[in-house]
Amino acid sequence: MPGQILARGVCRHLRQYDFLTLEEFVPVSGLRVDVMALGPKGEIWVIECKSSRADFQSDTKWQGYLEWCDRYFWAVDANFPTELLPDGTGLILADGYDAEIQRMGPEEKLAAARRKKLTLKFARNAADRLHGFRDPAPSARFSTI
């Protein structure tokens, strides 16, 4: 999947800045972000990966992600028509190997209670995924997070 290839490059790039990432993270029922990144100071970024004009134009939920992060970014490849992307959002150019932040998304700090809830969910989700690699038997897993 082209979006997953972009996500891999984004995750690799953000690791250089000590951001840890989860792909296909669900902050709340009904929303699934392509990449959620947790920074060294607890900052939370959401990155949506768009592989084509049609992929971007079919995304009707992206504005709902804004209330679940401190900064919001689009990740696209070098051939994407970036003039389609809304002002006031971040831009990352990516491929399957790396990425580069072209425009920093504006900062809108999360409320402390929401940050705590998301950070806990991020940690539990990461631990659950790691456990799934160690013991993939479905009976060993209590629930999906």
Secondary structure, 3 states (H helix, E strand, C coil): CHHHHHHHHHHHHHHCCCCEEEEEECCCCCCCEEEEEECCCCCEEEEEECCCHHHHHCCCCHHHHHHHCCEEEEEECCCCCHHHCCCCCEEEEECCCCEEEEECCCCCCCCHHHHHHHHHHHHHHHHHHHHHHHCCCHHHCCCCC
